[in-house]
Amino acid sequence: MKNEELFDQRVELFLKKQMTDKEELEFKKELSSDPEKLSRAKIIALAVKQMKSASKSEDVNIVNSIKS
């Protein structure tokens, strides 16, 4: 597996709060010392947020169409 894929998985674990306290602390240190990784983590977090938002909107549309 590529380093980027492993990093993305770690970002996912961080966002889901599935890291131990130690892992989270180490991950935050890694991000603070590497602007490129911090930027990538922010992009991933924003993408996840947008997907959740789009999913919620779609769910509302489905529920509304069922009610009609």
SULCORBEL-V865886 format. One line per field, one symbol per residue. ss: DSSP state (a for helix, b for strand, c for the rest). phi: phi as a letter, one per 20 degrees, with the letter a starting at -180 (. if undefined). psi: psi as a letter, one per 30 degrees, with the letter a starting at -180 (. if undefined). A space follows every 50 residues. Layout:
ss: ???
phi: ???
psi: ???
//
This chain:
ss: ccaaaaaaaaaaaaacccccaaaaaaaaaaaaacaaaaaaaaaaaaaaaa aaaaaaaaaaaaaaaaac
phi: .fgffffgfffgfffelddfgfffffffffffecgfffffffffffffff ffffffffffffffffff
psi: kleeeeeeeeeeeeeghglleeeeeeeeeeeffjeeeeeeeeeeeeeeee eeeeeeeeeeeeeeeef.
//
